[in-house]
Amino acid sequence: MAKADGERPRSKVARVIEAYDLDGMGETLEAEWTGTAGSRTSLRDLADEFNRAVLEAAVRATGTTPTEYDIAATYAVLTGEDVSDADVNRKERELERDGVSVDELRRDFVTHQAIHSYLTKYRQAELGDRSIDPEEKIDTLERLQGRTAAVAESTLDALIDADAVSKRDYELFVDVRAVCAECGDDYMLVDLIDAGGCSCGQREV
């Protein structure tokens, strides 16, 4: 049961939500973390999602209407580890010219630890059954393989168009395989999961 507002611990996330009028953000974070709206979202991804919402609110407050791409690109520059100082300084000056206080904005960005404290202590959110569903994991692996295959095909087509690879009919295969260290049997990973493990343990019985 959630505590009354007067009994809740102080929370930076709650303060920032109020300061930037991020109505519904608390409910969204909780639903995505607990998985009530589908698959669960990690705390680090939630922190990035929250910070992008803060950035967007700060930019919109200046009268500008940024696109989702603009916000994602700006956030990547402000927080990326491999971004040059020149690019960061250029983006900061651009924001300042538009009326955004970059120092204040950075102070209002939160970490994944802050998101966790907000969800568990302020909102008293709890994770439900965390047992692993093999079918769900297989679906996830198959989706990942599908995306990898699409990227690989697109990359190959681009290289062929650029004459970096000879033009031929190629068939691409994206397989994730597992080899049992005990018996050496080779499996497609999804087949191994579906079978519940290597059959060598059964053969020894």
MARBA-3410 file (N, C-alpha, C, O; in Angstrom, 1 decimal):
205
0.8,-1.2,0.0,0.0,0.0,0.0,0.9,1.2,0.0,1.8,1.4,0.8 ~ 0.6,2.2,-0.9,1.4,3.4,-1.0,1.2,4.3,0.2,0.1,4.4,0.8 ~ 2.3,4.9,0.6,2.3,5.9,1.7,1.6,7.2,1.3,1.6,7.5,0.1 ~ 1.1,7.9,2.3,0.6,9.2,2.0,1.7,10.1,1.6,2.9,9.8,2.0 ~ 1.5,11.2,0.8,2.6,12.0,0.4,3.4,12.6,1.5,4.6,12.7,1.3
2.8,12.9,2.6,3.6,13.4,3.7,4.5,12.4,4.4,5.4,12.8,5.1 ~ 4.2,11.1,4.2,5.0,10.1,4.8,6.1,9.6,3.8,7.0,8.8,4.2 ~ 6.0,10.0,2.6,7.0,9.5,1.6,8.4,10.1,1.8,8.5,11.2,2.2 ~ 9.4,9.3,1.5,10.8,9.8,1.6,11.1,10.8,0.5,10.4,10.8,-0.5 ~ 12.0,11.6,0.7,12.4,12.6,-0.3,12.9,11.8,-1.5,13.6,10.8,-1.4
12.6,12.4,-2.7,13.1,11.7,-4.0,13.4,12.7,-5.0,12.6,13.6,-5.3 ~ 14.6,12.6,-5.6,15.0,13.5,-6.6,14.1,13.3,-7.8,13.7,14.3,-8.5 ~ 13.8,12.1,-8.2,13.0,11.8,-9.3,11.6,12.4,-9.2,11.1,13.0,-10.1 ~ 11.0,12.3,-8.0,9.7,12.9,-7.8,9.8,14.4,-7.9,8.9,15.1,-8.5 ~ 10.8,15.0,-7.4,11.0,16.5,-7.5,11.1,16.9,-8.9,10.5,17.9,-9.3
11.9,16.2,-9.7,12.1,16.6,-11.1,10.8,16.4,-11.9,10.5,17.2,-12.8 ~ 10.0,15.3,-11.6,8.8,15.1,-12.3,7.9,16.3,-12.0,7.2,16.8,-13.0 ~ 7.8,16.8,-10.8,7.0,18.0,-10.5,7.5,19.2,-11.2,6.7,20.0,-11.7 ~ 8.8,19.4,-11.1,9.4,20.6,-11.7,9.2,20.8,-13.2,9.1,21.9,-13.7 ~ 9.2,19.6,-13.9,9.1,19.7,-15.3,7.7,19.3,-15.8,7.4,19.1,-17.0
6.7,19.2,-14.9,5.3,18.8,-15.2,5.2,17.6,-16.1,4.5,17.5,-17.1 ~ 6.0,16.5,-15.6,6.0,15.3,-16.3,4.8,14.4,-15.8,5.0,13.3,-15.2 ~ 3.6,14.8,-16.1,2.4,14.1,-15.6,2.4,12.7,-16.1,2.6,12.5,-17.3 ~ 2.1,11.7,-15.3,2.0,10.3,-15.7,3.4,9.6,-15.7,3.4,8.4,-16.0 ~ 4.5,10.3,-15.6,5.8,9.7,-15.7,6.0,8.6,-14.6,6.5,7.6,-14.9
5.6,8.9,-13.4,5.7,7.9,-12.3,5.0,6.6,-12.6,5.6,5.5,-12.4 ~ 3.8,6.7,-13.1,3.0,5.5,-13.4,3.7,4.7,-14.6,3.7,3.5,-14.6 ~ 4.2,5.5,-15.6,4.9,4.9,-16.7,6.1,4.1,-16.3,6.3,3.0,-16.7 ~ 6.9,4.8,-15.5,8.2,4.1,-15.0,7.8,2.8,-14.2,8.5,1.8,-14.5 ~ 6.8,2.9,-13.4,6.5,1.7,-12.6,6.0,0.6,-13.5,6.4,-0.6,-13.3
5.1,0.9,-14.4,4.6,-0.1,-15.3,5.6,-0.7,-16.2,5.6,-2.0,-16.4 ~ 6.6,0.0,-16.6,7.7,-0.5,-17.5,8.7,-1.3,-16.7,9.2,-2.3,-17.2 ~ 8.9,-0.9,-15.4,9.8,-1.6,-14.6,9.3,-3.0,-14.1,10.0,-4.0,-14.1 ~ 8.0,-3.0,-13.8,7.4,-4.2,-13.2,6.9,-5.1,-14.4,6.6,-6.3,-14.1 ~ 6.8,-4.6,-15.6,6.4,-5.4,-16.7,4.9,-5.5,-16.8,4.4,-6.4,-17.6
4.1,-4.7,-16.1,2.6,-4.8,-16.2,2.1,-4.4,-17.6,1.0,-4.8,-18.0 ~ 2.9,-3.7,-18.3,2.5,-3.3,-19.7,3.1,-4.1,-20.8,3.0,-3.8,-21.9 ~ 3.8,-5.2,-20.4,4.5,-6.0,-21.3,5.8,-6.5,-20.8,5.9,-6.8,-19.6 ~ 6.9,-6.5,-21.6,8.2,-6.9,-21.1,8.8,-5.9,-20.2,8.4,-4.7,-20.4 ~ 9.6,-6.3,-19.3,10.2,-5.3,-18.3,11.3,-4.5,-19.0,12.0,-5.0,-19.9
11.4,-3.3,-18.5,12.5,-2.4,-18.9,13.5,-2.2,-17.8,13.2,-2.1,-16.7 ~ 14.8,-2.2,-18.2,15.9,-2.1,-17.2,15.9,-0.8,-16.6,15.4,0.2,-17.1 ~ 16.5,-0.7,-15.4,16.6,0.6,-14.7,17.4,1.6,-15.5,17.1,2.8,-15.5 ~ 18.5,1.1,-16.1,19.3,2.0,-16.9,18.6,2.6,-18.1,18.7,3.8,-18.4 ~ 17.8,1.8,-18.7,17.0,2.3,-19.9,15.9,3.2,-19.4,15.6,4.2,-20.0
15.4,3.0,-18.2,14.4,3.9,-17.6,15.0,5.2,-17.3,14.3,6.3,-17.5 ~ 16.2,5.2,-16.8,16.9,6.5,-16.5,17.1,7.3,-17.7,16.9,8.5,-17.7 ~ 17.5,6.6,-18.8,17.7,7.3,-20.1,16.4,7.8,-20.6,16.3,9.0,-21.1 ~ 15.3,7.0,-20.5,14.0,7.5,-20.9,13.5,8.7,-20.1,13.0,9.7,-20.7 ~ 13.7,8.7,-18.8,13.4,9.8,-18.0,14.2,11.0,-18.3,13.6,12.1,-18.4
15.5,10.9,-18.5,16.3,12.1,-18.8,16.0,12.7,-20.1,16.0,13.9,-20.3 ~ 15.6,11.8,-21.1,15.2,12.4,-22.4,13.9,13.2,-22.3,13.7,14.2,-22.9 ~ 13.0,12.7,-21.4,11.8,13.4,-21.2,12.0,14.8,-20.5,11.4,15.8,-20.8 ~ 13.0,14.8,-19.6,13.4,16.0,-18.9,14.0,17.0,-20.0,13.6,18.2,-20.0 ~ 14.9,16.5,-20.8,15.5,17.3,-21.9,14.4,17.9,-22.8,14.4,19.0,-23.1
13.5,17.0,-23.2,12.4,17.5,-24.1,11.6,18.6,-23.4,11.2,19.6,-24.1 ~ 11.2,18.4,-22.1,10.4,19.4,-21.4,11.2,20.7,-21.3,10.6,21.8,-21.5 ~ 12.5,20.6,-21.1,13.3,21.9,-21.0,13.4,22.6,-22.3,13.3,23.8,-22.4 ~ 13.5,21.9,-23.4,13.5,22.5,-24.7,12.2,23.1,-25.1,12.1,24.2,-25.6 ~ 11.1,22.3,-24.8,9.8,22.8,-25.2,9.4,24.1,-24.4,8.7,24.9,-24.9
10.0,24.2,-23.2,9.7,25.4,-22.4,10.2,26.6,-23.0,9.8,27.7,-22.6 ~ 11.2,26.5,-23.9,11.7,27.7,-24.6,10.9,28.1,-25.8,11.2,29.1,-26.5 ~ 9.8,27.3,-26.1,9.0,27.6,-27.2,9.3,26.8,-28.5,8.7,27.0,-29.5 ~ 10.3,26.0,-28.4,10.8,25.1,-29.5,10.0,23.8,-29.5,9.6,23.3,-28.4 ~ 9.8,23.3,-30.7,9.1,22.0,-30.8,10.0,21.0,-31.4,10.1,20.8,-32.6
10.8,20.3,-30.6,11.8,19.3,-31.1,11.1,18.0,-31.5,10.1,17.6,-31.0 ~ 11.8,17.3,-32.4,11.3,16.0,-32.8,11.9,15.0,-31.9,12.8,15.3,-31.1 ~ 11.4,13.8,-31.9,12.0,12.7,-31.1,13.4,12.4,-31.5,14.2,12.2,-30.6 ~ 13.7,12.5,-32.8,15.1,12.4,-33.2,16.0,13.5,-32.6,17.1,13.2,-32.2 ~ 15.5,14.7,-32.6,16.3,15.8,-32.1,16.7,15.6,-30.6,17.8,15.7,-30.2
15.7,15.1,-29.9,15.9,14.9,-28.4,16.9,13.7,-28.3,17.9,13.8,-27.4 ~ 16.7,12.6,-29.0,17.6,11.5,-28.9,19.1,11.9,-29.2,20.0,11.5,-28.6 ~ 19.2,12.6,-30.3,20.6,13.0,-30.8,21.2,14.0,-29.8,22.4,13.8,-29.5 ~ 20.5,14.9,-29.2,21.0,15.9,-28.3,21.4,15.1,-27.0,22.5,15.4,-26.4 ~ 20.6,14.2,-26.5,20.9,13.5,-25.3,22.1,12.6,-25.5,22.9,12.5,-24.6
22.3,12.0,-26.7,23.4,11.2,-27.0,24.7,12.0,-26.9,25.7,11.5,-26.4 ~ 24.6,13.3,-27.4,25.8,14.1,-27.3,26.1,14.5,-25.9,27.3,14.5,-25.5 ~ 25.1,14.9,-25.1,25.3,15.3,-23.7,25.8,14.2,-22.8,26.5,14.5,-21.8 ~ 25.5,13.0,-23.1,25.8,11.9,-22.2,26.7,10.8,-22.7,27.1,9.9,-22.0 ~ 27.0,10.8,-24.0,27.8,9.8,-24.6,29.2,9.8,-24.2,29.8,10.9,-23.9
29.8,8.6,-24.0,31.2,8.5,-23.6,32.2,8.8,-24.7,33.3,9.2,-24.4 ~ 31.8,8.5,-25.9,32.7,8.7,-27.0,32.5,9.9,-27.8,33.0,10.0,-29.0 ~ 31.9,10.9,-27.2,31.6,12.2,-27.9,32.8,13.2,-27.6,33.2,13.3,-26.4 ~ 33.2,13.8,-28.6,34.3,14.8,-28.4,33.9,16.0,-27.6,32.7,16.4,-27.6 ~ 34.9,16.6,-26.9,34.6,17.8,-26.1,34.0,18.9,-27.0,33.2,19.7,-26.6
34.6,19.0,-28.2,34.1,20.0,-29.2,32.6,19.9,-29.5,31.9,20.9,-29.5 ~ 32.2,18.6,-29.7,30.8,18.4,-30.0,29.9,18.7,-28.8,28.8,19.3,-29.0 ~ 30.4,18.3,-27.6,29.6,18.6,-26.4,29.5,20.1,-26.2,28.4,20.6,-25.9 ~ 30.6,20.8,-26.3,30.6,22.3,-26.1,29.7,23.0,-27.2,28.9,23.9,-26.8 ~ 29.7,22.5,-28.4,28.9,23.1,-29.5,27.4,22.9,-29.1,26.6,23.8,-29.3
27.0,21.7,-28.7,25.6,21.4,-28.4,25.2,22.2,-27.1,24.1,22.7,-27.1 ~ 26.1,22.3,-26.1,25.7,23.1,-25.0,25.5,24.6,-25.3,24.5,25.2,-24.8 ~ 26.3,25.1,-26.2,26.1,26.5,-26.6,24.8,26.7,-27.4,24.1,27.7,-27.2 ~ 24.5,25.7,-28.2,23.3,25.7,-28.9,22.1,25.7,-28.0,21.1,26.5,-28.2 ~ 22.1,24.9,-27.0,21.0,24.8,-26.0,20.9,26.2,-25.2,19.8,26.7,-25.0
22.0,26.7,-24.8,22.0,27.9,-24.1,21.5,29.1,-24.9,20.7,29.9,-24.4 ~ 21.8,29.1,-26.2,21.3,30.1,-27.1,19.8,30.0,-27.2,19.1,31.1,-27.4 ~ 19.2,28.8,-27.1,17.8,28.6,-27.2,17.1,28.9,-25.9,15.9,28.9,-25.8 ~ 17.9,29.1,-24.8,17.3,29.5,-23.5,17.3,28.3,-22.5,16.6,28.5,-21.5 ~ 18.0,27.2,-22.8,18.0,26.1,-21.9,19.3,26.3,-21.0,20.4,26.4,-21.5
19.1,26.2,-19.7,20.2,26.2,-18.7,20.8,24.8,-18.7,20.2,23.9,-18.0 ~ 21.9,24.6,-19.3,22.5,23.3,-19.4,23.0,22.8,-18.0,22.8,21.7,-17.7 ~ 23.5,23.7,-17.2,23.9,23.3,-15.8,22.8,22.8,-15.0,22.9,21.8,-14.4 ~ 21.6,23.5,-15.1,20.5,23.1,-14.4,19.9,21.8,-14.9,19.5,20.9,-14.2 ~ 19.9,21.7,-16.2,19.5,20.5,-16.9,20.3,19.2,-16.5,19.7,18.2,-16.1
21.6,19.4,-16.5,22.5,18.3,-16.0,22.2,17.9,-14.6,22.3,16.7,-14.2 ~ 22.0,18.9,-13.7,21.7,18.6,-12.3,20.4,17.8,-12.2,20.2,17.0,-11.2 ~ 19.5,18.0,-13.1,18.2,17.3,-13.0,18.2,15.9,-13.7,17.2,15.2,-13.5 ~ 19.2,15.6,-14.4,19.3,14.2,-14.9,19.5,13.3,-13.7,20.1,13.6,-12.7 ~ 19.0,12.1,-13.9,19.0,11.1,-12.7,19.7,9.8,-13.2,19.9,9.6,-14.4
20.2,9.1,-12.2,20.9,7.8,-12.4,19.9,6.6,-12.3,18.7,6.8,-11.8 ~ 20.3,5.5,-12.7,19.4,4.3,-12.5,19.2,4.0,-11.0,18.2,3.4,-10.7 ~ 20.2,4.3,-10.2,20.0,4.1,-8.8,18.9,5.0,-8.2,18.1,4.6,-7.4 ~ 18.8,6.2,-8.7,17.8,7.2,-8.3,16.4,6.6,-8.8,15.4,6.8,-8.0 ~ 16.3,6.1,-10.0,15.1,5.5,-10.4,14.7,4.3,-9.5,13.5,4.2,-9.2
15.6,3.5,-9.2,15.3,2.4,-8.3,14.8,2.8,-7.0,13.8,2.3,-6.5 ~ 15.4,3.8,-6.4,15.0,4.3,-5.1,13.6,4.9,-5.2,12.7,4.7,-4.3 ~ 13.3,5.6,-6.3,12.0,6.3,-6.5,10.9,5.2,-6.6,9.9,5.3,-6.0 ~ 11.2,4.1,-7.3,10.2,3.1,-7.5,9.9,2.3,-6.3,8.8,2.0,-6.0 ~ 11.0,1.9,-5.6,10.8,1.0,-4.5,10.5,1.7,-3.1,9.8,1.2,-2.3
11.1,2.9,-2.9,10.9,3.6,-1.7,9.8,4.6,-1.7,9.0,4.8,-0.8 ~ 9.7,5.4,-2.8,8.8,6.4,-2.9,7.4,5.9,-3.4,6.4,6.2,-2.8 ~ 7.4,5.0,-4.4,6.2,4.5,-5.0,5.9,3.1,-4.4,4.8,2.5,-4.6 ~ 6.9,2.5,-3.7,6.7,1.2,-3.1,6.4,0.1,-4.1,5.6,-0.8,-3.8 ~ 6.9,0.2,-5.3,6.7,-0.7,-6.3,7.5,-2.0,-6.1,8.6,-2.0,-5.5
6.9,-3.1,-6.4,7.6,-4.4,-6.3,7.5,-5.2,-7.5,6.5,-5.1,-8.3 ~ 8.6,-6.0,-7.8,8.5,-6.9,-8.9,7.7,-8.1,-8.6,7.7,-8.6,-7.5 ~ 6.9,-8.6,-9.6,6.1,-9.8,-9.3,6.9,-11.0,-9.5,8.1,-11.1,-9.1 ~ 6.3,-12.1,-10.0,7.0,-13.3,-10.2,8.1,-13.2,-11.2,7.9,-12.8,-12.3 ~ 9.3,-13.4,-10.7,10.5,-13.3,-11.6,11.0,-14.6,-12.1,12.1,-14.7,-12.6
10.2,-15.6,-12.0,10.6,-16.9,-12.6,10.7,-16.8,-14.1,10.1,-16.0,-14.7 ~ 11.6,-17.6,-14.7,11.9,-17.5,-16.1,11.0,-18.4,-16.9,10.8,-19.5,-16.6 ~ 10.5,-17.8,-17.9,9.6,-18.5,-18.9,10.5,-18.9,-20.1,10.8,-18.0,-20.9 ~ 10.8,-20.2,-20.3,11.6,-20.5,-21.5,11.0,-20.1,-22.8,11.8,-19.6,-23.7 ~ 9.7,-20.2,-23.0,9.1,-19.8,-24.2,9.3,-18.3,-24.5,9.6,-17.9,-25.6
9.2,-17.5,-23.4,9.5,-16.1,-23.6,10.9,-15.8,-24.0,11.2,-14.9,-24.9 ~ 11.9,-16.5,-23.4,13.3,-16.4,-23.8,13.5,-16.8,-25.2,14.3,-16.2,-25.9 ~ 12.9,-17.9,-25.7,13.0,-18.3,-27.0,12.5,-17.2,-28.0,13.1,-17.0,-29.0 ~ 11.4,-16.7,-27.7,10.8,-15.6,-28.5,11.7,-14.4,-28.6,11.9,-13.9,-29.7 ~ 12.4,-14.1,-27.5,13.3,-13.0,-27.5,14.5,-13.3,-28.4,14.9,-12.4,-29.1
15.1,-14.5,-28.2,16.2,-14.9,-29.1,15.9,-14.8,-30.5,16.7,-14.4,-31.4 ~ 14.7,-15.3,-30.9,14.3,-15.4,-32.3,14.1,-14.0,-32.9,14.4,-13.7,-34.0 ~ 13.6,-13.1,-32.0,13.4,-11.7,-32.5,14.8,-11.0,-32.7,15.0,-10.3,-33.7 ~ 15.7,-11.3,-31.8,17.1,-10.8,-31.9,17.8,-11.3,-33.2,18.4,-10.5,-33.9 ~ 17.6,-12.6,-33.4,18.2,-13.2,-34.6,17.6,-12.6,-35.9,18.3,-12.3,-36.9
16.3,-12.3,-35.8,15.6,-11.7,-37.0,16.2,-10.3,-37.3,16.4,-9.9,-38.4 ~ 16.4,-9.5,-36.2,16.9,-8.2,-36.4,18.4,-8.2,-36.9,18.8,-7.4,-37.7 ~ 19.1,-9.2,-36.3,20.5,-9.3,-36.7,20.6,-9.7,-38.2,21.4,-9.2,-38.9 ~ 19.7,-10.6,-38.6,19.7,-11.0,-40.0,19.4,-9.8,-40.9,19.9,-9.6,-42.0 ~ 18.4,-9.0,-40.5,18.0,-7.8,-41.3,19.1,-6.8,-41.5,19.4,-6.3,-42.5
19.8,-6.6,-40.3,21.0,-5.7,-40.4,22.1,-6.2,-41.3,22.7,-5.5,-42.0 ~ 22.3,-7.5,-41.1,23.4,-8.1,-41.9,23.1,-8.1,-43.4,23.9,-7.8,-44.2 ~ 21.8,-8.3,-43.8,21.4,-8.3,-45.2,21.5,-6.8,-45.7,22.0,-6.6,-46.9 ~ 21.1,-5.9,-44.9,21.2,-4.5,-45.4,22.6,-4.1,-45.6,23.0,-3.4,-46.5 ~ 23.5,-4.5,-44.6,24.9,-4.1,-44.7,25.6,-4.8,-46.0,26.3,-4.1,-46.7
25.2,-6.0,-46.2,25.8,-6.7,-47.4,25.3,-6.0,-48.7,26.1,-5.8,-49.6 ~ 24.0,-5.7,-48.7,23.5,-5.0,-49.9,24.2,-3.7,-50.2,24.5,-3.3,-51.3 ~ 24.5,-2.9,-49.1,25.2,-1.6,-49.2,26.6,-1.8,-49.7,27.1,-1.0,-50.5 ~ 27.3,-2.9,-49.2,28.6,-3.1,-49.7,28.7,-3.6,-51.2,29.6,-3.2,-51.9 ~ 27.6,-4.3,-51.6,27.6,-4.7,-53.0,27.3,-3.5,-53.8,28.0,-3.4,-54.9
26.4,-2.6,-53.4,26.1,-1.4,-54.2,27.4,-0.5,-54.3,27.5,0.2,-55.3 ~ 28.2,-0.6,-53.3,29.5,0.2,-53.3,30.6,-0.5,-54.0,31.7,0.0,-54.0 ~ 30.3,-1.7,-54.6,31.4,-2.5,-55.2,32.5,-2.9,-54.3,33.6,-3.2,-54.7 ~ 32.2,-3.0,-53.0,33.2,-3.5,-52.0,33.1,-5.0,-51.9,34.0,-5.6,-51.4 ~ 32.0,-5.5,-52.4,31.8,-7.0,-52.4,31.2,-7.4,-53.7,30.4,-6.7,-54.3
31.7,-8.5,-54.3,31.3,-8.9,-55.6,29.8,-9.2,-55.6,29.2,-9.7,-54.6 ~ 29.1,-8.8,-56.7,27.7,-9.0,-56.8,27.3,-10.4,-57.1,27.6,-10.9,-58.2 ~ 26.8,-11.1,-56.2,26.4,-12.5,-56.3,25.1,-12.7,-55.5,24.6,-11.8,-54.8 ~ 24.4,-13.9,-55.7,23.3,-14.2,-54.9,23.8,-14.9,-53.6,24.4,-16.0,-53.7 ~ 23.7,-14.3,-52.5,24.1,-14.8,-51.2,23.0,-15.2,-50.3,21.9,-14.5,-50.3
23.2,-16.2,-49.6,22.2,-16.6,-48.5,22.8,-16.4,-47.2,23.9,-16.8,-46.9 ~ 22.1,-15.6,-46.3,22.7,-15.3,-45.0,22.0,-16.2,-44.0,20.8,-16.5,-44.0 ~ 22.8,-16.7,-43.0,22.4,-17.5,-41.9,22.8,-16.9,-40.6,24.0,-16.6,-40.5 ~ 21.9,-16.6,-39.7,22.3,-16.1,-38.4,21.9,-17.2,-37.4,20.7,-17.4,-37.1 ~ 22.9,-17.9,-36.9,22.7,-19.0,-35.9,23.4,-18.7,-34.6,24.6,-18.3,-34.7
22.8,-19.0,-33.5,23.4,-18.9,-32.2,23.4,-20.3,-31.7,22.4,-20.9,-31.5 ~ 24.6,-20.9,-31.6,24.7,-22.3,-31.2,25.4,-22.5,-29.9,26.2,-21.6,-29.4 ~ 25.1,-23.6,-29.3,25.8,-24.0,-28.0,26.4,-25.4,-28.1,25.7,-26.3,-28.6 ~ 27.6,-25.5,-27.6,28.2,-26.8,-27.6,28.4,-27.3,-26.2,29.0,-26.6,-25.3 ~ 27.9,-28.5,-25.9,28.0,-29.0,-24.5,29.5,-29.4,-24.2,30.1,-30.1,-25.0
30.0,-28.8,-23.2,31.4,-29.1,-22.8,31.7,-30.5,-22.3,32.8,-31.0,-22.3 ~ 30.6,-31.2,-21.9,30.7,-32.6,-21.4,30.8,-33.6,-22.5,31.7,-34.5,-22.5 ~ 29.9,-33.5,-23.6,29.9,-34.5,-24.6,30.2,-34.0,-26.0,30.4,-34.8,-26.9 ~ 30.3,-32.7,-26.1,30.6,-32.1,-27.4,29.5,-31.9,-28.4,29.7,-31.5,-29.5 ~ 28.2,-32.3,-28.0,27.1,-32.2,-28.9,26.8,-30.7,-29.2,27.0,-29.8,-28.3
26.4,-30.4,-30.4,26.2,-29.1,-30.9,24.7,-28.8,-31.1,24.0,-29.6,-31.8 ~ 24.2,-27.7,-30.6,22.8,-27.4,-30.6,22.6,-26.0,-31.1,23.4,-25.1,-30.9 ~ 21.5,-25.8,-31.8,20.9,-24.4,-32.0,20.5,-24.0,-30.6,19.9,-24.8,-29.8 ~ 20.8,-22.8,-30.1,20.5,-22.4,-28.8,19.0,-22.5,-28.5,18.6,-23.0,-27.4 ~ 18.1,-22.1,-29.4,16.7,-22.2,-29.1,16.3,-23.7,-28.9,15.4,-24.0,-28.1
16.9,-24.6,-29.7,16.6,-26.0,-29.5,17.1,-26.5,-28.2,16.4,-27.4,-27.6 ~ 18.2,-26.1,-27.7,18.7,-26.5,-26.4,17.8,-26.0,-25.3,17.5,-26.8,-24.4 ~ 17.3,-24.8,-25.4,16.4,-24.3,-24.4,15.1,-25.1,-24.4,14.6,-25.5,-23.4 ~ 14.6,-25.3,-25.6,13.3,-26.0,-25.8,13.4,-27.5,-25.3,12.5,-28.0,-24.7 ~ 14.6,-28.1,-25.4,14.8,-29.4,-24.9,15.1,-29.5,-23.4,15.1,-30.6,-22.8
15.4,-28.4,-22.8,15.7,-28.4,-21.4,17.1,-28.7,-21.1,17.4,-29.0,-19.9 ~ 18.0,-28.7,-22.1,19.4,-29.0,-21.8,19.9,-30.1,-22.7,19.1,-30.7,-23.5 ~ 21.2,-30.4,-22.6,21.8,-31.4,-23.4,21.3,-32.8,-23.0,21.0,-33.0,-21.8 ~ 21.1,-33.7,-24.0,20.6,-35.0,-23.7,21.7,-36.0,-23.1,21.3,-37.1,-22.8 ~ 22.9,-35.5,-23.0,24.0,-36.4,-22.5,23.7,-36.8,-21.1,24.1,-37.9,-20.7
23.1,-35.9,-20.3,22.8,-36.3,-18.9,21.8,-37.4,-18.8,21.9,-38.2,-17.9 ~ 20.9,-37.5,-19.8,19.9,-38.5,-19.8,20.5,-39.8,-20.2,20.1,-40.9,-19.8 ~ 21.5,-39.7,-21.1,22.1,-41.0,-21.7,22.9,-41.6,-20.6,23.1,-42.9,-20.6 ~ 23.4,-40.8,-19.6,24.3,-41.4,-18.5,23.4,-42.1,-17.5,24.0,-42.9,-16.7 ~ 22.1,-41.9,-17.5,21.2,-42.5,-16.5,21.1,-44.0,-16.8,20.4,-44.7,-16.0
END
